[in-house]
Amino acid sequence: MILVAVAIVIAIAVAFWASGLVGIFTRFEKLEILSAYQSTGDDVDKIVIRVRNTGSSPTSVTEVVLNGMFVKEAPSTCNIPVGSTATITITTSGLKGGVTYEVMLRTSGGKQYPTAVLAHSDGSTDGNLNIGNVGCEVGGGA
């Protein structure tokens, strides 16, 4: 009788342990791109991308790629908690009005999130595309 009770207690403990492992291994990363646009002003052009982490695991934007070319590593402060939003800003010059630029965000989970940005006005230089800084501002769950 005692052996049966011990076996039941062990079975229950294993079930709770296994259910905890399931929760850990079923977490996933998912960024939802809310908006992507060109912002101009102060002789600086910017590509602004707003994202929200709708997954069940926090993530970080680690790299930014523009038109298939590695731009820069994102700042180490671009950690996006679950449910939060982030604004990623790429300072550029030389964007051509009417041209669509593909921006790819790569994350710490190894996923890639592409979006397209239509430049609505010519850049502030001679037409050669130049990439400056990549910035990231993480906000709340708005």
Secondary structure as UniProt FT lines:
FT   HELIX           2..25
FT   STRAND          31..41
FT   TURN            42..43
FT   STRAND          44..53
FT   STRAND          59..66
FT   TURN            67..68
FT   STRAND          69..73
FT   TURN            76..77
FT   STRAND          79..80
FT   TURN            82..83
FT   STRAND          85..93
FT   TURN            97..98
FT   STRAND          100..107
FT   TURN            108..109
FT   STRAND          112..118
FT   STRAND          130..138
//
